[in-house]
Amino acid sequence: MKLFIAEKPSAAKAIADVLGNSNRKDGYYDCGESIVSYAIGHLFEQQPPDAYLSNDIPKTKSGNKVWRLEDLPIVPEKWKYKTKPKTKKQLNTLGKLIKDADEVVNAGDLDREGQAIIDHILDHFKCSVPVKRLCVSAQDEVSIQRGLASLKDNKDYQGWRNAALARQRADWLVGMNLSRSF
């Protein structure tokens, strides 16, 4: 089974409409030979600084670790993420679908964030099947048909993913460390 993962429900519906014979299910479209599902934007969020600090740091009344200059800068060796509670059900659906897929198509938006969103899902579930990239900049029938006829290798777009991760991590490093230092 070929699994398409779009960045948002509207994009998944547009792809399913073009593939035809689609039946709406809970969190995806069954199109016979193919399944079309979706993220709901980012399904994960970066862990806060407390996740990287020692457990022996004193805590505030609210349970968060006290902000101290001696703990700065906070520079994670390995980045930690957590599932957003609002999107956990859809993430579980994607996990089941990825497990059953013979091939996955990254149908995220054709930009850095779209690439990173779908790749993060695939990494989370340790996807080991071939992954293609659907390259369309519009959701009309003709654009999608052209994209389906010329799927690319998802590996060719890892630079976009890396650029999105670099921006996210730089924002986190600057924002979290400067906020705590001030």
GROMACS elastic network, one bead per residue, 0.5 to 0.9 nm:
[ bonds ]
;  ai    aj funct       b0    kb
    1    32     6  0.86822   500
    1    33     6  0.59293   500
    1    34     6  0.56778   500
    1    35     6  0.72490   500
    1   100     6  0.71788   500
    1   101     6  0.50709   500
    1   102     6  0.52777   500
    1   103     6  0.67266   500
    1   104     6  0.86489   500
    2    33     6  0.68034   500
    2    35     6  0.63128   500
    2    36     6  0.84947   500
    2   101     6  0.58161   500
    2   102     6  0.59111   500
    2   104     6  0.57707   500
    2   105     6  0.73874   500
    3    34     6  0.58733   500
    3    36     6  0.58666   500
    3    37     6  0.73757   500
    3    97     6  0.72512   500
    3    98     6  0.71622   500
    3   100     6  0.87897   500
    3   101     6  0.59450   500
    3   102     6  0.78136   500
    3   103     6  0.62430   500
    3   105     6  0.60407   500
    3   106     6  0.86600   500
    4    12     6  0.79217   500
    4    15     6  0.84588   500
    4    34     6  0.74822   500
    4    35     6  0.61847   500
    4    37     6  0.60981   500
    4    38     6  0.78475   500
    4   103     6  0.86249   500
    4   104     6  0.58142   500
    4   106     6  0.62315   500
    4   107     6  0.61518   500
    4   134     6  0.87184   500
    5     8     6  0.86932   500
    5    12     6  0.72836   500
    5    35     6  0.85828   500
    5    36     6  0.60464   500
    5    39     6  0.70400   500
    5    94     6  0.82686   500
    5   104     6  0.74165   500
    5   105     6  0.62322   500
    5   106     6  0.54808   500
    5   107     6  0.53084   500
    5   108     6  0.67946   500
    5   118     6  0.70087   500
    6     9     6  0.71523   500
    6    10     6  0.85606   500
    6    11     6  0.59398   500
    6    12     6  0.52772   500
    6    15     6  0.84808   500
    6    36     6  0.74457   500
    6    37     6  0.62475   500
    6    39     6  0.62902   500
    6    40     6  0.87612   500
    6   105     6  0.85666   500
    6   106     6  0.67528   500
    6   109     6  0.74453   500
    6   114     6  0.86197   500
    6   118     6  0.76436   500
    7    10     6  0.86735   500
    7    11     6  0.69460   500
    7    12     6  0.77015   500
    7    37     6  0.87584   500
    7    38     6  0.54599   500
    7    40     6  0.62401   500
    7    41     6  0.57993   500
    7    42     6  0.83997   500
    7   106     6  0.87074   500
    7   107     6  0.67776   500
    7   109     6  0.61959   500
    7   114     6  0.63725   500
    7   115     6  0.89056   500
    7   117     6  0.71789   500
    7   118     6  0.69823   500
    8    11     6  0.55790   500
    8    12     6  0.64939   500
    8    13     6  0.89484   500
    8    37     6  0.85946   500
    8    38     6  0.53752   500
    8    39     6  0.54374   500
    8    40     6  0.50470   500
    8    41     6  0.62029   500
    8   108     6  0.78509   500
    8   109     6  0.86838   500
    9    12     6  0.50296   500
    9    13     6  0.62225   500
    9    14     6  0.87236   500
    9    27     6  0.85733   500
    9    28     6  0.85482   500
    9    37     6  0.75545   500
    9    38     6  0.56787   500
    9    39     6  0.73017   500
    9    40     6  0.69634   500
   10    13     6  0.51580   500
   10    14     6  0.63358   500
   10    15     6  0.88085   500
   10    38     6  0.88135   500
   10   139     6  0.88096   500
   11    14     6  0.51017   500
   11    15     6  0.63233   500
   11    16     6  0.86030   500
   11    38     6  0.79796   500
   11   107     6  0.82428   500
   11   108     6  0.84070   500
   11   109     6  0.85949   500
   11   139     6  0.66184   500
   12    15     6  0.52057   500
   12    16     6  0.60757   500
   12    17     6  0.85420   500
   12    28     6  0.78857   500
   12    29     6  0.78145   500
   12    36     6  0.58812   500
   12    37     6  0.59781   500
   12    38     6  0.60063   500
   12   107     6  0.82144   500
   13    17     6  0.60037   500
   13    18     6  0.86449   500
   13    22     6  0.89363   500
   13    24     6  0.89815   500
   13    28     6  0.87649   500
   13    29     6  0.75304   500
   13    36     6  0.78330   500
   13    37     6  0.85993   500
   14    17     6  0.51564   500
   14    18     6  0.64602   500
   14    19     6  0.88018   500
   14   139     6  0.60905   500
   14   140     6  0.73137   500
   14   141     6  0.75925   500
   14   144     6  0.80995   500
   15    18     6  0.52051   500
   15    19     6  0.62298   500
   15    20     6  0.85929   500
   15    36     6  0.72749   500
   15   107     6  0.88445   500
   15   139     6  0.76726   500
   15   140     6  0.89693   500
   15   141     6  0.81490   500
   15   144     6  0.66952   500
   15   145     6  0.87700   500
   16    19     6  0.50149   500
   16    20     6  0.60505   500
   16    21     6  0.80227   500
   16    22     6  0.59294   500
   16    23     6  0.87538   500
   16    29     6  0.64740   500
   16    30     6  0.80290   500
   16    31     6  0.66473   500
   16    34     6  0.87671   500
   16    35     6  0.80245   500
   16    36     6  0.61556   500
   16    37     6  0.89891   500
   17    20     6  0.50963   500
   17    21     6  0.76974   500
   17    22     6  0.67013   500
   17    31     6  0.88285   500
   17   141     6  0.82301   500
   18    21     6  0.89482   500
   18   140     6  0.88688   500
   18   141     6  0.60868   500
   18   142     6  0.88580   500
   18   144     6  0.71314   500
   18   145     6  0.70486   500
   19    22     6  0.74081   500
   19    31     6  0.66633   500
   19    34     6  0.80687   500
   19   145     6  0.85669   500
   20    31     6  0.62959   500
   20    32     6  0.87051   500
   21    30     6  0.79540   500
   21    31     6  0.53200   500
   21    32     6  0.69659   500
   22    29     6  0.58193   500
   22    30     6  0.53449   500
   22    32     6  0.73095   500
   22    35     6  0.86500   500
   22    36     6  0.89414   500
   23    28     6  0.85755   500
   23    29     6  0.54568   500
   23    30     6  0.50752   500
   23    31     6  0.64060   500
   23    32     6  0.86162   500
   24    27     6  0.80326   500
   24    28     6  0.63266   500
   24    30     6  0.64442   500
   24    31     6  0.88474   500
   25    28     6  0.53166   500
   25    29     6  0.56312   500
   25    30     6  0.68954   500
   26    29     6  0.80970   500
   26    90     6  0.87961   500
   26    93     6  0.82614   500
   27    36     6  0.89670   500
   27    37     6  0.62841   500
   27    38     6  0.73391   500
   27    89     6  0.85793   500
   27    90     6  0.62014   500
   27    93     6  0.65636   500
   27    94     6  0.81612   500
   28    35     6  0.68485   500
   28    36     6  0.55551   500
   28    38     6  0.69700   500
   28    93     6  0.82379   500
   28    94     6  0.86786   500
   29    34     6  0.85246   500
   29    35     6  0.56857   500
   29    36     6  0.50484   500
   29    37     6  0.63019   500
   30    33     6  0.80711   500
   30    34     6  0.65498   500
   30    36     6  0.66427   500
   30    37     6  0.87932   500
   31    34     6  0.51255   500
   31    35     6  0.56288   500
   31    36     6  0.73988   500
   32    35     6  0.71994   500
   35    97     6  0.81989   500
   35   101     6  0.88867   500
   37    93     6  0.85875   500
   37    94     6  0.71663   500
   37    97     6  0.84480   500
   38    41     6  0.86749   500
   38    90     6  0.79653   500
   38    94     6  0.77163   500
   38   107     6  0.85858   500
   38   108     6  0.84655   500
   38   118     6  0.88318   500
   39    42     6  0.70835   500
   39    43     6  0.67418   500
   39    87     6  0.83115   500
   39    90     6  0.70432   500
   39    91     6  0.73889   500
   39    94     6  0.80991   500
   39   108     6  0.85405   500
   39   117     6  0.77876   500
   39   118     6  0.74598   500
   39   121     6  0.84999   500
   40    43     6  0.65778   500
   40    87     6  0.70339   500
   40    90     6  0.78889   500
   41   114     6  0.82531   500
   41   117     6  0.69658   500
   42    45     6  0.72578   500
   42    84     6  0.83058   500
   42    87     6  0.87237   500
   42   113     6  0.87741   500
   42   116     6  0.88733   500
   42   117     6  0.57420   500
   42   118     6  0.86436   500
   42   120     6  0.88980   500
   43    82     6  0.86055   500
   43    83     6  0.60388   500
   43    84     6  0.57469   500
   43    85     6  0.87405   500
   43    86     6  0.85070   500
   43    87     6  0.59035   500
   43    88     6  0.74839   500
   43    90     6  0.84728   500
   43    91     6  0.69282   500
   43   117     6  0.76168   500
   43   120     6  0.87522   500
   43   121     6  0.78725   500
   44    81     6  0.61048   500
   44    82     6  0.54447   500
   44    84     6  0.53941   500
   44    87     6  0.84989   500
   44   117     6  0.86322   500
   44   120     6  0.83236   500
   44   121     6  0.86482   500
   45    80     6  0.86499   500
   45    81     6  0.54381   500
   45    82     6  0.55195   500
   45    83     6  0.64294   500
   45    84     6  0.64087   500
   46    79     6  0.75774   500
   46    80     6  0.61129   500
   46    82     6  0.64354   500
   46    83     6  0.89686   500
   46   168     6  0.88777   500
   46   169     6  0.88263   500
   46   172     6  0.83337   500
   47    50     6  0.78945   500
   47    51     6  0.61647   500
   47    52     6  0.83170   500
   47    79     6  0.79214   500
   47    80     6  0.55227   500
   47    81     6  0.51398   500
   47    82     6  0.63085   500
   48    51     6  0.58528   500
   48    52     6  0.77843   500
   48    80     6  0.87167   500
   48    81     6  0.89298   500
   48   172     6  0.89255   500
   48   176     6  0.82656   500
   49    52     6  0.55081   500
   49    53     6  0.67228   500
   49    65     6  0.89510   500
   49    74     6  0.70606   500
   49    76     6  0.88434   500
   49   176     6  0.70983   500
   49   177     6  0.86973   500
   50    53     6  0.52214   500
   50    54     6  0.80276   500
   50    55     6  0.86076   500
   50    64     6  0.70719   500
   50    65     6  0.61508   500
   50    66     6  0.89971   500
   51    54     6  0.82658   500
   51    55     6  0.89633   500
   51    80     6  0.78029   500
   52    74     6  0.74071   500
   52    75     6  0.83049   500
   52    76     6  0.65992   500
   52    79     6  0.89218   500
   52    80     6  0.84309   500
   53    56     6  0.85610   500
   53    57     6  0.75852   500
   53    65     6  0.82321   500
   53    71     6  0.76640   500
   53    74     6  0.79167   500
   54    57     6  0.60582   500
   55    58     6  0.81455   500
   55    65     6  0.83494   500
   56    59     6  0.88412   500
   57    65     6  0.60668   500
   57    66     6  0.68442   500
   58    64     6  0.84939   500
   58    65     6  0.58446   500
   58    66     6  0.58385   500
   59    62     6  0.76783   500
   59    63     6  0.54324   500
   59    64     6  0.53073   500
   59    66     6  0.53246   500
   60    63     6  0.52549   500
   60    64     6  0.54604   500
   60    65     6  0.61064   500
   60    66     6  0.58963   500
   61    64     6  0.75604   500
   62    65     6  0.88983   500
   63    66     6  0.89870   500
   64    67     6  0.88513   500
   65    68     6  0.89614   500
   67    70     6  0.89260   500
   67    71     6  0.77693   500
   67   180     6  0.61768   500
   67   181     6  0.83639   500
   68    71     6  0.56554   500
   68    72     6  0.73739   500
   68   180     6  0.74983   500
   68   181     6  0.79568   500
   69    72     6  0.54576   500
   69    73     6  0.81508   500
   69   180     6  0.75221   500
   69   181     6  0.62263   500
   70    73     6  0.82068   500
   71    74     6  0.67327   500
   72    75     6  0.82904   500
   72   177     6  0.66493   500
   72   180     6  0.80382   500
   72   181     6  0.75130   500
   73   173     6  0.83395   500
   73   177     6  0.59049   500
   73   178     6  0.87820   500
   73   181     6  0.86460   500
   74   173     6  0.73369   500
   74   176     6  0.80634   500
   74   177     6  0.64562   500
   75    78     6  0.89269   500
   75   173     6  0.69061   500
   75   177     6  0.87790   500
   76    79     6  0.57897   500
   76    80     6  0.82681   500
   76   173     6  0.88726   500
   79   169     6  0.86310   500
   82    85     6  0.88444   500
   83    86     6  0.85769   500
   83    87     6  0.74122   500
   83    88     6  0.63570   500
   83    91     6  0.82551   500
   84    87     6  0.55805   500
   84    88     6  0.62506   500
   85    88     6  0.53508   500
   85    89     6  0.83833   500
   86    89     6  0.76994   500
   86    90     6  0.88023   500
   87    90     6  0.54645   500
   87    91     6  0.62759   500
   87    92     6  0.88055   500
   88    91     6  0.50274   500
   88    92     6  0.62127   500
   88    93     6  0.86869   500
   89    92     6  0.51824   500
   89    93     6  0.63617   500
   89    94     6  0.87954   500
   90    94     6  0.62323   500
   90    95     6  0.86332   500
   91    94     6  0.50663   500
   91    95     6  0.62297   500
   91    96     6  0.88540   500
   91   121     6  0.79028   500
   92    95     6  0.50046   500
   92    96     6  0.64432   500
   92    97     6  0.87287   500
   93    96     6  0.53437   500
   93    97     6  0.63234   500
   93    98     6  0.86830   500
   94    97     6  0.50456   500
   94    98     6  0.59799   500
   94    99     6  0.85079   500
   94   121     6  0.80941   500
   94   125     6  0.88470   500
   95    98     6  0.51981   500
   95    99     6  0.62186   500
   95   100     6  0.88792   500
   95   121     6  0.82858   500
   95   122     6  0.86403   500
   95   124     6  0.87106   500
   95   125     6  0.62096   500
   96    99     6  0.52117   500
   96   100     6  0.66223   500
   96   101     6  0.89049   500
   97   100     6  0.52889   500
   97   101     6  0.62115   500
   98   101     6  0.50894   500
   98   102     6  0.83616   500
   98   103     6  0.85596   500
   98   104     6  0.74459   500
   98   122     6  0.78742   500
   98   125     6  0.75159   500
   98   127     6  0.68329   500
   98   129     6  0.87920   500
   99   102     6  0.85824   500
   99   125     6  0.80739   500
   99   127     6  0.76245   500
  101   104     6  0.66044   500
  101   129     6  0.74506   500
  102   129     6  0.59849   500
  102   130     6  0.74586   500
  103   129     6  0.55090   500
  103   130     6  0.51850   500
  103   131     6  0.59892   500
  103   132     6  0.77654   500
  104   122     6  0.89609   500
  104   127     6  0.86482   500
  104   129     6  0.70059   500
  104   130     6  0.64022   500
  104   132     6  0.63150   500
  104   133     6  0.85835   500
  105   108     6  0.89355   500
  105   130     6  0.85115   500
  105   131     6  0.55333   500
  105   133     6  0.54668   500
  105   134     6  0.64536   500
  105   151     6  0.82280   500
  105   154     6  0.80013   500
  106   109     6  0.89268   500
  106   114     6  0.88463   500
  106   115     6  0.75107   500
  106   118     6  0.62138   500
  106   119     6  0.76295   500
  106   131     6  0.68989   500
  106   132     6  0.60835   500
  106   134     6  0.60653   500
  106   135     6  0.88702   500
  106   154     6  0.70594   500
  107   110     6  0.79885   500
  107   114     6  0.81637   500
  107   115     6  0.83976   500
  107   118     6  0.78197   500
  107   132     6  0.86875   500
  107   133     6  0.63002   500
  107   134     6  0.50403   500
  107   135     6  0.73374   500
  107   136     6  0.83116   500
  108   111     6  0.80547   500
  108   113     6  0.83334   500
  108   115     6  0.58827   500
  108   116     6  0.84875   500
  108   117     6  0.72665   500
  108   118     6  0.61412   500
  108   133     6  0.83883   500
  108   134     6  0.77847   500
  108   135     6  0.86644   500
  109   112     6  0.82115   500
  109   113     6  0.75205   500
  109   115     6  0.69149   500
  109   134     6  0.89841   500
  109   135     6  0.82171   500
  109   136     6  0.77967   500
  109   137     6  0.73782   500
  110   113     6  0.83039   500
  110   114     6  0.60289   500
  110   115     6  0.69314   500
  110   134     6  0.82517   500
  110   135     6  0.61873   500
  110   136     6  0.65652   500
  110   137     6  0.62156   500
  111   114     6  0.53275   500
  111   115     6  0.62137   500
  111   116     6  0.87008   500
  111   160     6  0.69354   500
  111   161     6  0.86967   500
  111   164     6  0.89838   500
  112   115     6  0.52390   500
  112   116     6  0.62059   500
  112   117     6  0.86793   500
  112   157     6  0.87039   500
  112   159     6  0.82986   500
  112   161     6  0.55384   500
  112   162     6  0.80580   500
  112   163     6  0.65663   500
  112   164     6  0.52399   500
  112   165     6  0.87224   500
  113   117     6  0.59819   500
  113   118     6  0.87236   500
  113   160     6  0.77624   500
  113   161     6  0.70081   500
  113   163     6  0.86976   500
  113   164     6  0.56677   500
  113   165     6  0.85068   500
  114   117     6  0.52824   500
  114   118     6  0.65571   500
  114   119     6  0.85733   500
  114   160     6  0.88387   500
  114   161     6  0.82202   500
  114   164     6  0.89553   500
  115   118     6  0.57196   500
  115   119     6  0.60774   500
  115   120     6  0.85167   500
  115   133     6  0.89777   500
  115   154     6  0.88718   500
  115   157     6  0.72744   500
  115   158     6  0.77852   500
  115   160     6  0.64333   500
  115   161     6  0.53720   500
  115   164     6  0.82013   500
  116   119     6  0.50681   500
  116   120     6  0.58308   500
  116   121     6  0.86014   500
  116   158     6  0.84387   500
  116   160     6  0.73752   500
  116   162     6  0.76504   500
  116   163     6  0.87661   500
  116   164     6  0.63317   500
  116   165     6  0.72176   500
  117   120     6  0.53375   500
  117   121     6  0.66332   500
  117   122     6  0.89771   500
  117   161     6  0.83122   500
  118   121     6  0.51896   500
  118   122     6  0.63507   500
  118   123     6  0.87035   500
  119   123     6  0.60668   500
  119   124     6  0.84625   500
  119   154     6  0.89588   500
  119   158     6  0.87206   500
  119   161     6  0.74413   500
  120   123     6  0.50942   500
  120   124     6  0.60187   500
  120   125     6  0.87183   500
  120   161     6  0.89290   500
  121   124     6  0.50534   500
  121   125     6  0.64190   500
  121   126     6  0.85332   500
  121   127     6  0.86325   500
  122   125     6  0.53881   500
  122   126     6  0.60025   500
  122   127     6  0.51707   500
  122   128     6  0.86105   500
  123   127     6  0.62236   500
  124   127     6  0.78440   500
  125   128     6  0.88977   500
  127   130     6  0.84265   500
  127   131     6  0.86286   500
  128   131     6  0.85158   500
  130   153     6  0.84901   500
  130   154     6  0.86371   500
  131   152     6  0.88404   500
  131   153     6  0.65899   500
  131   154     6  0.56195   500
  131   155     6  0.79267   500
  132   151     6  0.60560   500
  132   152     6  0.54201   500
  132   155     6  0.80410   500
  133   147     6  0.89047   500
  133   151     6  0.56222   500
  133   153     6  0.57364   500
  133   155     6  0.84734   500
  133   156     6  0.86043   500
  133   157     6  0.80746   500
  134   144     6  0.83482   500
  134   147     6  0.56872   500
  134   148     6  0.65380   500
  134   150     6  0.77712   500
  134   151     6  0.53257   500
  134   152     6  0.66941   500
  134   153     6  0.89668   500
  134   154     6  0.85068   500
  135   144     6  0.83776   500
  135   146     6  0.88335   500
  135   147     6  0.54907   500
  135   148     6  0.82491   500
  135   150     6  0.81238   500
  135   151     6  0.70471   500
  135   152     6  0.75777   500
  136   139     6  0.73028   500
  136   143     6  0.61095   500
  136   144     6  0.62419   500
  136   146     6  0.80370   500
  136   147     6  0.56802   500
  136   148     6  0.88686   500
  137   143     6  0.75219   500
  137   144     6  0.87705   500
  138   141     6  0.87590   500
  138   143     6  0.61078   500
  138   144     6  0.74761   500
  139   142     6  0.84063   500
  139   143     6  0.65286   500
  139   144     6  0.63000   500
  140   143     6  0.55320   500
  140   144     6  0.62992   500
  140   145     6  0.86875   500
  141   144     6  0.52629   500
  141   145     6  0.60745   500
  141   146     6  0.86311   500
  142   145     6  0.51284   500
  142   146     6  0.61926   500
  142   147     6  0.85938   500
  143   146     6  0.52085   500
  143   147     6  0.61808   500
  143   148     6  0.86509   500
  144   148     6  0.60579   500
  144   149     6  0.85662   500
  145   148     6  0.50941   500
  145   149     6  0.62357   500
  145   150     6  0.88193   500
  146   149     6  0.51473   500
  146   150     6  0.64784   500
  146   151     6  0.89317   500
  147   150     6  0.52299   500
  147   151     6  0.61239   500
  147   152     6  0.89346   500
  148   151     6  0.57082   500
  151   154     6  0.88355   500
  152   155     6  0.86068   500
  152   156     6  0.76011   500
  153   156     6  0.57439   500
  153   157     6  0.78707   500
  154   157     6  0.56184   500
  154   158     6  0.72514   500
  155   158     6  0.54719   500
  155   159     6  0.86737   500
  156   159     6  0.75553   500
  157   160     6  0.55231   500
  157   161     6  0.68407   500
  157   162     6  0.89789   500
  158   162     6  0.60948   500
  158   163     6  0.85258   500
  159   162     6  0.50305   500
  159   163     6  0.61046   500
  159   164     6  0.86577   500
  160   163     6  0.50957   500
  160   164     6  0.63009   500
  160   165     6  0.87024   500
  161   164     6  0.51802   500
  161   165     6  0.62671   500
  161   166     6  0.86257   500
  162   165     6  0.50548   500
  162   166     6  0.60370   500
  162   167     6  0.86209   500
  163   166     6  0.50569   500
  163   167     6  0.62700   500
  163   168     6  0.86641   500
  164   167     6  0.52285   500
  164   168     6  0.61923   500
  164   169     6  0.85757   500
  165   168     6  0.50621   500
  165   169     6  0.59584   500
  165   170     6  0.83403   500
  166   169     6  0.52413   500
  166   170     6  0.59272   500
  166   171     6  0.84680   500
  167   170     6  0.51409   500
  167   171     6  0.60783   500
  167   172     6  0.85738   500
  168   171     6  0.52175   500
  168   172     6  0.62591   500
  168   173     6  0.87153   500
  169   173     6  0.60260   500
  169   174     6  0.85165   500
  170   173     6  0.50858   500
  170   174     6  0.60498   500
  170   175     6  0.82124   500
  171   174     6  0.54159   500
  171   175     6  0.57405   500
  171   176     6  0.81521   500
  172   175     6  0.51695   500
  172   176     6  0.56435   500
  172   177     6  0.79616   500
  173   176     6  0.56132   500
  173   177     6  0.58435   500
  173   178     6  0.80834   500
  174   177     6  0.54996   500
  174   178     6  0.57105   500
  174   179     6  0.81244   500
  175   178     6  0.54444   500
  175   179     6  0.58720   500
  175   180     6  0.84718   500
  176   179     6  0.53103   500
  176   180     6  0.62322   500
  176   181     6  0.86237   500
  177   180     6  0.52733   500
  177   181     6  0.60847   500
  177   182     6  0.86770   500
  178   182     6  0.60805   500
  179   182     6  0.54051   500
